[in-house]
Amino acid sequence: MRPLPAPHPGVPDTRGPARYLLWLIRMEAAPLAIGVAWATLWRLCQALIPAVIGLIVDALTARDTRSLITWSAVVFGVGAVQATTGILQHRASVYLWLASAYRTVQVTVRQAARLGATLPKRLAAGEVISIGSSDIEHIGNGMAILPRGIASVVAVVVLTVILLTTSPVLGVMVLLGVPLMAAAITPLLRPLHRRQHRYRDLQSELATRATDIVAGLRVLRGIGGERMFVDRYREASQRVRRAGVRLAAAQSTLIGGQILLPGLLIAAVTWLGATFAVQGRISVGELVIFYGCAVFLISPLRALIDTADTLTKSHVAARRVVRILTVEPELTGGDGVTEGGTLADAASGARVEQGVFTAIAAAVPEDAARIADRLGRYTDGEVTFGGVPLAGLPLAEIRRRILVTGNDARLFTGRLREELDPTGTASDEELRLALHAACAEDIVEALPEGFDTFAAEGGLEFSGGQRQRLRLVRALLADPEVLILIEPTSAVDAHTEARIADRIAKHRAGRTTVVCTTSPLVLDRADRVLYVEDGVVRAEGTHRALLAAEPRYRATVTREEAP
């Protein structure tokens, strides 16, 4: 068995959907060549069967026993080769489907990870989802059908040669009829292509709307907007349905043309061949050859049309993939170097000293989150790290050394141990210490298989507080040089919150830790508190000192009305 997916997917050609598909073909050139070889042998065996049967009929007519036995053995041999090559070409097609689909998933996921926060700003969620749900299938189908399409061209050529050799008139008739049919069917592909584009765009919009509804269902119910959004979803769904009906009409027309036009050609060839047989210009066996070849022509001709249709769908799917692959990150890094130290944000005046447990308390929590995003370079800003501009450092290094995590961080599907320690490098002792610091031991102990329990997507089997603590465990296990936590205890009770604050301070002792919160229980454990108002640091000190000296700080953290 060949390993899938490829360890290194390569660098895709993103200059257009056609070039992307050609890149996939180049990446799978060897398997494609093997698939074409098997498919060609398979088609040739099918094409030769009518010719051999015609020779058998002539042998029967002439009462030539030796020829009858010989050609019967040939039919058996050709049939055996056809069966074998049919299996092999199918295996090759399945491999091409999987290889191209996996490669597309790899380059898309790699790009999504590279874009980070840029992705949801530039592309709708439904458009990204549709790649995994349907686009990779169409791209895989396009690669899988290529061997059969190429083999069908070879089969049509071979049949034409056989017919020209047997009867030039009938051979020329087939030779002219095939391109005429292709010319007649080609215009049907254009409206199909256009309607496929429209249908896929509407599908993406519908998926985006469904994602938004599910994500905001609780809020919608709270403001009484659930019915309104359901009605909008219903309207969008009906637009998709109407577009699907129009697409189906174009596909039905194409399928009808696939049956009607070859049928007319077969009828014409059979009628003319029968006339020649009556006139004695060809033998009965040659008439059988013509009829069998003409009937067989339906299969490669339909395969050619199916290839064109499938490649059209692949082109539509590749267009969406290329759209994602050509998006550039809003933020880029440089090649600077820093030994680390103080993180300083010029816009707010916030300074995070190395090795200090710092808390940021903002009158408006969003201001603290914006400072955290700048400190972690998720948004641009004049930030320095050890005196070196953060914008001049390699982005990969920033991500490795500075970790920002909030309550929107996702829990993914998989075993809990793999979710908490994605790199698989943490020891049992490190895992135990992180669980203790996040007060999450009870969560694991309550699971039937402990760390080996399979967690659902989003951690839906856990409560909000449990998910928050598990996210904290994952952040602590990452053990970055600078850890920035945004409201890490907002979903737990006061007793658990106090314990988490104490334990984080001990667990991260000597390392830089920033917590964005207005919880007095957490602020009281911080070495230094920065009070932010209107996006700017207005005061700093210990929690107790700020309570005594800053009325606005006291009003923010105690929920009192400001004087």
C-alpha positions as CSV (number, residue, x, y, z in Angstrom):
1,M,0.0,0.0,0.0
2,R,1.2,3.5,-0.8
3,P,1.3,5.9,2.1
4,L,-1.2,8.8,2.1
5,P,-1.2,11.7,2.5
6,A,2.1,12.9,1.1
7,P,4.6,14.0,3.8
8,H,5.3,17.2,1.9
9,P,2.4,18.4,-0.3
10,G,4.6,20.9,-2.2
11,V,4.1,24.4,-3.3
12,P,0.9,24.8,-5.4
13,D,0.6,26.9,-8.6
14,T,-2.0,29.5,-7.6
15,R,-2.0,31.5,-10.8
16,G,-5.5,30.2,-11.6
17,P,-7.7,27.1,-11.2
18,A,-6.5,25.5,-14.4
19,R,-2.9,25.9,-13.3
20,Y,-3.7,24.5,-9.9
21,L,-5.2,21.3,-11.5
22,L,-2.1,21.1,-13.8
23,W,0.1,21.3,-10.7
24,L,-1.8,18.3,-9.1
25,I,-1.3,16.4,-12.4
26,R,2.4,17.1,-12.3
27,M,2.6,16.1,-8.6
28,E,0.9,12.7,-9.4
29,A,2.6,12.2,-12.9
30,A,3.8,8.7,-12.3
31,P,0.6,7.3,-10.8
32,L,-1.4,9.1,-13.5
33,A,0.8,7.5,-16.2
34,I,0.3,4.1,-14.7
35,G,-3.4,4.7,-14.5
36,V,-3.5,5.8,-18.1
37,A,-1.7,2.6,-19.2
38,W,-4.1,0.3,-17.4
39,A,-7.2,2.2,-18.5
40,T,-5.9,2.2,-22.1
41,L,-5.4,-1.6,-22.1
42,W,-8.8,-2.0,-20.5
43,R,-10.5,0.2,-23.2
44,L,-8.5,-1.5,-26.1
45,C,-9.7,-4.9,-24.9
46,Q,-13.3,-3.7,-25.0
47,A,-12.7,-2.2,-28.4
48,L,-11.2,-5.5,-29.8
49,I,-14.1,-7.7,-28.6
50,P,-16.6,-6.7,-31.4
51,A,-13.9,-7.2,-34.0
52,V,-13.0,-10.7,-32.7
53,I,-16.7,-11.6,-32.5
54,G,-17.1,-10.5,-36.1
55,L,-14.3,-12.8,-37.1
56,I,-15.9,-15.7,-35.1
57,V,-19.2,-15.1,-37.1
58,D,-17.3,-15.3,-40.4
59,A,-15.6,-18.5,-39.1
60,L,-19.0,-20.0,-38.4
61,T,-20.3,-18.9,-41.8
62,A,-17.3,-20.5,-43.5
63,R,-17.5,-23.6,-41.2
64,D,-13.8,-23.1,-40.3
65,T,-13.4,-25.0,-37.1
66,R,-9.8,-24.1,-36.5
67,S,-10.4,-20.3,-36.9
68,L,-13.5,-20.7,-34.7
69,I,-11.4,-22.3,-31.9
70,T,-8.6,-19.8,-32.4
71,W,-10.8,-16.7,-32.3
72,S,-12.8,-18.1,-29.4
73,A,-9.6,-18.5,-27.4
74,V,-8.6,-14.9,-28.3
75,V,-12.0,-13.7,-26.9
76,F,-11.3,-15.6,-23.7
77,G,-7.8,-14.1,-23.4
78,V,-8.9,-10.6,-24.2
79,G,-11.7,-10.9,-21.7
80,A,-9.3,-12.1,-19.0
81,V,-6.9,-9.1,-19.7
82,Q,-9.9,-6.8,-19.7
83,A,-11.0,-8.0,-16.3
84,T,-7.5,-7.7,-14.8
85,T,-6.8,-4.3,-16.3
86,G,-10.3,-3.1,-15.2
87,I,-9.4,-3.8,-11.6
88,L,-6.0,-2.2,-11.9
89,Q,-7.2,0.9,-13.6
90,H,-9.9,1.3,-10.9
91,R,-7.3,1.0,-8.1
92,A,-5.2,3.6,-9.9
93,S,-8.2,6.0,-10.2
94,V,-9.0,5.6,-6.5
95,Y,-5.4,6.3,-5.6
96,L,-5.4,9.5,-7.8
97,W,-8.7,10.6,-6.1
98,L,-7.3,10.2,-2.6
99,A,-3.8,11.6,-3.4
100,S,-5.3,14.8,-5.0
101,A,-7.9,15.2,-2.4
102,Y,-5.5,14.8,0.5
103,R,-2.9,17.1,-1.2
104,T,-5.6,19.8,-1.5
105,V,-6.6,19.4,2.1
106,Q,-2.9,19.6,3.2
107,V,-2.2,22.8,1.3
108,T,-5.5,24.4,2.3
109,V,-5.0,23.6,6.0
110,R,-1.4,24.8,5.8
111,Q,-2.6,28.1,4.3
112,A,-5.3,28.4,7.0
113,A,-2.7,28.0,9.7
114,R,-0.5,30.5,8.0
115,L,-3.3,33.1,7.7
116,G,-4.4,32.7,11.3
117,A,-6.7,35.6,12.3
118,T,-6.6,36.9,8.7
119,L,-8.7,34.0,7.4
120,P,-12.1,34.8,9.0
121,K,-11.6,38.5,8.1
122,R,-11.1,37.8,4.4
123,L,-13.2,34.7,3.7
124,A,-16.6,33.5,4.9
125,A,-16.7,30.4,7.1
126,G,-19.0,28.7,4.6
127,E,-16.5,29.1,1.8
128,V,-13.8,27.4,3.9
129,I,-16.1,24.7,5.0
130,S,-17.2,23.9,1.5
131,I,-13.7,22.9,0.5
132,G,-13.7,20.1,3.0
133,S,-17.3,19.1,2.4
134,S,-17.5,19.1,-1.4
135,D,-14.6,20.8,-3.3
136,I,-12.1,18.1,-2.5
137,E,-14.5,15.5,-3.9
138,H,-14.8,17.3,-7.2
139,I,-11.1,17.8,-7.5
140,G,-10.5,14.2,-6.7
141,N,-13.1,13.1,-9.3
142,G,-11.3,15.2,-11.9
143,M,-8.0,13.5,-11.2
144,A,-9.7,10.0,-11.1
145,I,-11.5,10.4,-14.4
146,L,-8.4,11.5,-16.4
147,P,-7.1,8.0,-17.1
148,R,-10.4,6.9,-18.4
149,G,-10.8,10.0,-20.5
150,I,-7.4,9.6,-22.1
151,A,-8.0,5.9,-22.7
152,S,-11.4,6.7,-24.3
153,V,-9.6,8.9,-26.9
154,V,-7.2,6.1,-27.7
155,A,-10.2,3.6,-28.0
156,V,-12.0,5.9,-30.4
157,V,-8.9,6.2,-32.5
158,V,-8.4,2.4,-32.6
159,L,-12.0,1.8,-33.4
160,T,-11.9,4.3,-36.3
161,V,-8.8,2.5,-37.7
162,I,-10.6,-0.8,-37.5
163,L,-13.6,0.6,-39.3
164,L,-11.6,2.3,-41.9
165,T,-9.7,-0.9,-42.6
166,T,-12.9,-2.9,-42.9
167,S,-14.9,-0.3,-44.9
168,P,-13.5,3.2,-45.7
169,V,-17.0,4.6,-46.2
170,L,-18.3,3.5,-42.7
171,G,-14.9,4.4,-41.2
172,V,-15.1,8.0,-42.5
173,M,-18.7,8.2,-41.3
174,V,-17.6,7.4,-37.8
175,L,-14.5,9.6,-38.1
176,L,-16.7,12.6,-39.0
177,G,-19.5,11.7,-36.7
178,V,-17.5,11.7,-33.4
179,P,-16.2,15.3,-33.7
180,L,-19.6,16.5,-34.9
181,M,-21.2,15.0,-31.7
182,A,-18.5,16.6,-29.6
183,A,-19.1,19.9,-31.3
184,A,-22.9,19.6,-30.7
185,I,-22.5,18.7,-27.0
186,T,-19.8,21.3,-26.2
187,P,-22.2,24.3,-26.1
188,L,-24.2,22.4,-23.4
189,L,-21.2,22.6,-21.1
190,R,-21.1,26.4,-20.9
191,P,-24.5,27.0,-19.1
192,L,-23.6,24.0,-16.9
193,H,-20.4,25.6,-15.9
194,R,-22.1,28.9,-15.2
195,R,-24.8,27.3,-13.1
196,Q,-22.3,25.2,-11.2
197,H,-20.5,28.4,-10.2
198,R,-23.7,30.0,-9.1
199,Y,-24.9,26.9,-7.2
200,R,-21.6,26.6,-5.3
201,D,-21.5,30.2,-4.3
202,L,-25.0,30.0,-2.9
203,Q,-24.1,26.8,-1.1
204,S,-21.2,28.6,0.6
205,E,-23.4,31.5,1.6
206,L,-25.9,29.1,3.1
207,A,-23.2,27.2,5.0
208,T,-21.9,30.6,6.4
209,R,-25.4,31.6,7.5
210,A,-25.9,28.2,9.2
211,T,-22.6,28.5,11.0
212,D,-23.5,32.0,12.2
213,I,-26.9,30.8,13.5
214,V,-25.4,27.9,15.4
215,A,-22.6,30.0,16.9
216,G,-25.0,32.8,18.0
217,L,-28.0,30.7,18.8
218,R,-28.0,31.6,22.5
219,V,-27.7,35.3,21.8
220,L,-30.5,35.1,19.1
221,R,-32.8,33.5,21.6
222,G,-32.0,36.1,24.2
223,I,-33.0,39.0,21.9
224,G,-35.9,37.2,20.2
225,G,-34.1,37.1,16.9
226,E,-34.2,33.3,16.4
227,R,-37.3,33.3,14.2
228,M,-36.0,36.2,12.0
229,F,-32.8,34.4,11.3
230,V,-34.5,31.1,10.7
231,D,-36.7,32.9,8.1
232,R,-33.6,34.3,6.4
233,Y,-32.0,30.8,6.4
234,R,-35.2,29.4,4.8
235,E,-35.0,32.1,2.1
236,A,-31.4,31.4,1.4
237,S,-32.1,27.6,1.3
238,Q,-34.8,28.2,-1.3
239,R,-32.4,30.1,-3.4
240,V,-30.0,27.2,-3.3
241,R,-32.8,24.8,-4.2
242,R,-33.8,26.9,-7.2
243,A,-30.2,27.1,-8.3
244,G,-29.9,23.3,-7.9
245,V,-33.0,22.8,-10.0
246,R,-31.5,24.9,-12.8
247,L,-28.3,23.1,-12.5
248,A,-30.1,19.7,-12.7
249,A,-31.9,20.9,-15.9
250,A,-28.6,21.7,-17.5
251,Q,-27.2,18.3,-16.4
252,S,-30.3,16.5,-17.7
253,T,-29.9,18.2,-21.1
254,L,-26.3,17.1,-21.2
255,I,-27.2,13.5,-20.3
256,G,-29.9,13.5,-22.9
257,G,-27.4,14.7,-25.5
258,Q,-25.0,11.9,-24.4
259,I,-27.7,9.3,-25.2
260,L,-29.4,10.9,-28.3
261,L,-26.4,11.8,-30.4
262,P,-24.4,8.6,-30.1
263,G,-27.7,6.7,-30.7
264,L,-28.2,8.6,-34.0
265,L,-24.7,7.8,-35.1
266,I,-25.1,4.1,-34.2
267,A,-28.4,3.9,-36.1
268,A,-26.9,5.5,-39.2
269,V,-23.8,3.2,-39.1
270,T,-26.0,0.1,-38.5
271,W,-28.4,1.1,-41.4
272,L,-25.6,1.8,-43.8
273,G,-23.7,-1.4,-42.8
274,A,-26.8,-3.5,-43.2
275,T,-27.3,-2.0,-46.7
276,F,-23.7,-2.9,-47.6
277,A,-24.2,-6.4,-46.2
278,V,-27.3,-6.9,-48.4
279,Q,-25.4,-5.6,-51.4
280,G,-22.5,-8.1,-50.6
281,R,-20.0,-5.3,-50.2
282,I,-19.2,-6.6,-46.6
283,S,-19.6,-9.9,-44.9
284,V,-22.1,-10.7,-42.1
285,G,-19.1,-10.8,-39.7
286,E,-18.0,-7.4,-40.8
287,L,-21.5,-6.1,-40.3
288,V,-21.3,-7.5,-36.7
289,I,-18.0,-5.7,-36.3
290,F,-19.5,-2.4,-37.4
291,Y,-22.6,-2.8,-35.2
292,G,-20.5,-3.9,-32.2
293,C,-18.0,-1.1,-32.7
294,A,-20.7,1.5,-33.1
295,V,-22.5,0.3,-30.0
296,F,-19.3,0.2,-28.1
297,L,-18.6,3.8,-29.2
298,I,-21.3,4.9,-26.7
299,S,-19.1,4.0,-23.8
300,P,-15.9,6.0,-24.7
301,L,-18.0,8.9,-26.0
302,R,-20.0,9.1,-22.8
303,A,-16.7,8.8,-20.9
304,L,-15.3,11.8,-22.9
305,I,-18.4,13.9,-22.1
306,D,-18.3,12.8,-18.5
307,T,-14.6,13.8,-18.4
308,A,-15.4,17.2,-19.7
309,D,-18.3,17.6,-17.2
310,T,-16.2,16.4,-14.3
311,L,-13.3,18.6,-15.2
312,T,-15.7,21.5,-15.3
313,K,-16.7,20.8,-11.8
314,S,-13.1,20.4,-10.8
315,H,-12.3,23.8,-12.3
316,V,-15.1,25.4,-10.2
317,A,-13.8,23.7,-7.0
318,A,-10.2,24.6,-7.8
319,R,-11.3,28.3,-8.2
320,R,-12.4,28.3,-4.5
321,V,-9.2,26.6,-3.4
322,V,-7.0,29.1,-5.3
323,R,-9.0,31.9,-3.8
324,I,-8.0,30.8,-0.3
325,L,-4.4,30.0,-1.3
326,T,-3.9,33.5,-2.8
327,V,-4.9,35.3,0.4
328,E,-1.9,36.9,2.0
329,P,-1.6,37.3,5.8
330,E,-2.3,40.8,7.1
331,L,0.8,40.6,9.3
332,T,4.3,39.4,8.3
333,G,7.5,39.0,10.2
334,G,11.1,40.0,9.6
335,D,14.4,38.4,10.3
336,G,15.3,40.2,13.5
337,V,16.6,38.6,16.7
338,T,15.9,39.3,20.4
339,E,17.0,37.7,23.6
340,G,13.6,38.6,25.1
341,G,12.8,40.8,28.0
342,T,10.2,43.5,28.5
343,L,7.1,43.6,26.3
344,A,6.1,47.2,25.7
345,D,3.1,48.5,23.8
346,A,3.5,52.1,22.7
347,A,-0.2,52.7,22.0
348,S,-1.4,51.9,25.5
349,G,1.8,52.5,27.4
350,A,1.6,49.0,28.8
351,R,4.9,47.4,29.9
352,V,5.1,43.7,30.8
353,E,8.3,43.0,32.7
354,Q,10.2,39.8,32.2
355,G,9.4,37.1,34.8
356,V,6.6,39.1,36.4
357,F,3.0,38.0,36.9
358,T,1.2,41.0,35.4
359,A,-2.6,41.7,35.2
360,I,-4.3,44.1,32.9
361,A,-7.6,45.4,34.2
362,A,-9.6,47.6,31.7
363,A,-12.7,49.6,32.3
364,V,-13.8,48.2,28.9
365,P,-12.6,44.5,28.7
366,E,-12.2,44.8,24.9
367,D,-9.4,47.3,25.5
368,A,-7.4,44.7,27.4
369,A,-8.1,42.1,24.7
370,R,-6.8,44.6,22.0
371,I,-3.6,45.1,24.0
372,A,-3.2,41.4,24.3
373,D,-3.6,41.0,20.5
374,R,-0.9,43.6,19.9
375,L,1.5,42.0,22.4
376,G,1.0,38.7,20.6
377,R,1.2,40.3,17.2
378,Y,-2.3,39.3,16.1
379,T,-2.9,42.9,15.2
380,D,-0.3,45.4,14.2
381,G,1.1,47.9,16.6
382,E,4.3,49.6,17.9
383,V,5.4,46.8,20.3
384,T,8.9,45.9,21.3
385,F,10.2,42.7,22.8
386,G,13.5,43.2,24.7
387,G,13.8,46.6,22.9
388,V,13.5,44.9,19.5
389,P,10.4,45.8,17.4
390,L,8.0,42.8,17.4
391,A,7.2,43.5,13.7
392,G,10.8,42.8,12.8
393,L,10.9,39.3,14.3
394,P,10.0,36.1,12.4
395,L,6.3,35.4,12.9
396,A,7.0,31.7,13.6
397,E,9.3,32.7,16.5
398,I,6.8,35.1,17.9
399,R,4.2,32.3,17.9
400,R,6.6,29.9,19.6
401,R,7.7,32.4,22.3
402,I,4.5,34.4,23.0
403,L,1.1,32.5,23.4
404,V,-2.2,34.4,23.6
405,T,-5.2,32.4,24.5
406,G,-8.8,33.4,25.2
407,N,-12.2,31.8,25.6
408,D,-12.6,31.5,21.8
409,A,-9.8,28.9,21.6
410,R,-11.2,25.7,20.2
411,L,-11.1,22.2,21.6
412,F,-10.8,19.7,18.7
413,T,-12.0,16.2,18.1
414,G,-9.7,13.5,19.4
415,R,-8.4,11.8,22.5
416,L,-8.1,14.2,25.4
417,R,-4.4,13.6,25.9
418,E,-3.7,14.5,22.3
419,E,-5.9,17.6,22.6
420,L,-4.2,18.9,25.7
421,D,-0.7,18.0,24.4
422,P,-0.8,18.2,20.6
423,T,3.0,17.8,20.3
424,G,3.0,14.7,22.4
425,T,6.2,15.9,24.3
426,A,4.8,16.4,27.8
427,S,5.6,13.9,30.5
428,D,3.0,12.5,32.8
429,E,4.5,14.7,35.6
430,E,4.2,17.8,33.5
431,L,0.6,16.9,32.6
432,R,-0.2,16.3,36.2
433,L,1.2,19.7,37.3
434,A,-0.7,21.5,34.5
435,L,-3.9,19.8,35.6
436,H,-3.3,20.8,39.2
437,A,-2.6,24.5,38.2
438,A,-5.8,24.7,36.3
439,C,-7.8,22.8,38.9
440,A,-8.8,20.3,36.3
441,E,-8.0,17.0,38.0
442,D,-11.7,16.3,38.7
443,I,-12.6,16.6,35.0
444,V,-10.2,13.9,34.0
445,E,-11.0,11.7,37.0
446,A,-14.7,11.7,36.0
447,L,-14.1,10.5,32.5
448,P,-14.6,6.8,31.9
449,E,-11.2,6.3,30.1
450,G,-9.3,9.3,31.7
451,F,-6.9,10.9,29.2
452,D,-7.8,8.3,26.6
453,T,-11.4,9.5,26.5
454,F,-12.4,10.6,23.0
455,A,-13.6,14.2,23.1
456,A,-16.2,15.5,20.6
457,E,-15.6,18.5,18.4
458,G,-15.6,21.7,20.4
459,G,-15.6,19.7,23.7
460,L,-19.4,19.7,23.7
461,E,-19.6,17.1,26.5
462,F,-17.9,19.5,28.9
463,S,-19.5,22.4,30.6
464,G,-18.3,26.0,29.9
465,G,-16.2,26.0,33.0
466,Q,-14.7,22.7,32.3
467,R,-13.8,23.7,28.7
468,Q,-12.2,26.9,30.1
469,R,-10.0,24.9,32.5
470,L,-9.0,22.4,29.8
471,R,-8.0,25.3,27.5
472,L,-5.9,26.6,30.4
473,V,-4.2,23.2,30.8
474,R,-3.3,23.2,27.1
475,A,-1.8,26.7,27.4
476,L,0.2,25.8,30.5
477,L,1.6,22.6,28.8
478,A,2.8,24.7,25.9
479,D,5.0,26.5,28.4
480,P,5.8,29.6,26.3
481,E,8.3,32.3,27.3
482,V,5.4,34.7,27.5
483,L,1.8,33.5,28.3
484,I,-1.1,35.9,27.9
485,L,-4.4,34.8,29.2
486,I,-7.7,36.6,28.4
487,E,-10.4,36.1,31.1
488,P,-9.2,32.6,32.0
489,T,-11.5,32.2,35.0
490,S,-14.7,33.9,33.8
491,A,-16.7,30.7,33.8
492,V,-15.7,29.1,37.1
493,D,-17.0,29.7,40.6
494,A,-15.2,32.1,43.1
495,H,-13.6,29.3,45.1
496,T,-12.1,27.6,42.0
497,E,-11.1,31.0,40.6
498,A,-9.1,31.8,43.7
499,R,-7.3,28.4,43.6
500,I,-6.5,28.8,39.9
501,A,-5.0,32.3,40.5
502,D,-2.8,31.0,43.3
503,R,-1.7,28.0,41.4
504,I,-1.0,29.8,38.1
505,A,1.2,32.2,40.0
506,K,3.2,29.3,41.5
507,H,3.3,27.3,38.2
508,R,4.6,30.2,36.2
509,A,7.0,31.6,38.8
510,G,10.0,33.2,37.1
511,R,8.3,33.4,33.7
512,T,6.4,36.2,32.1
513,T,2.6,35.8,32.6
514,V,-0.1,38.3,31.7
515,V,-3.8,38.0,32.6
516,C,-6.4,40.2,31.2
517,T,-9.2,40.3,33.8
518,T,-11.2,42.4,36.2
519,S,-11.6,39.7,38.8
520,P,-10.4,40.9,42.2
521,L,-9.5,37.3,43.1
522,V,-7.0,37.1,40.2
523,L,-5.8,40.7,40.5
524,D,-5.0,40.2,44.1
525,R,-2.5,37.4,43.2
526,A,-0.7,39.5,40.5
527,D,2.7,41.0,41.2
528,R,1.7,44.1,39.2
529,V,-1.6,45.5,37.9
530,L,-2.1,47.8,35.0
531,Y,-5.3,49.8,35.0
532,V,-6.5,50.7,31.4
533,E,-9.1,53.3,30.5
534,D,-9.9,54.5,27.0
535,G,-7.2,52.1,25.7
536,V,-4.4,53.8,27.8
537,V,-2.7,52.7,31.0
538,R,-3.9,55.2,33.6
539,A,-2.4,53.7,36.7
540,E,-0.2,50.7,37.8
541,G,0.7,49.1,41.1
542,T,-0.5,46.2,43.3
543,H,-4.2,45.4,43.4
544,R,-4.6,46.7,47.0
545,A,-2.7,49.9,46.4
546,L,-4.8,50.7,43.3
547,L,-8.0,50.0,45.3
548,A,-7.0,52.5,47.9
549,A,-5.6,55.2,45.5
550,E,-7.8,54.9,42.3
551,P,-11.6,55.3,42.6
552,R,-12.2,54.4,39.0
553,Y,-10.1,51.2,39.3
554,R,-12.0,50.3,42.4
555,A,-15.4,50.9,40.6
556,T,-14.2,48.7,37.7
557,V,-13.2,45.7,39.7
558,T,-15.9,45.9,42.4
559,R,-18.7,46.7,39.9
560,E,-19.5,49.9,41.8
561,E,-20.6,53.1,40.2
562,A,-17.7,55.4,39.5
563,P,-17.6,58.7,41.5
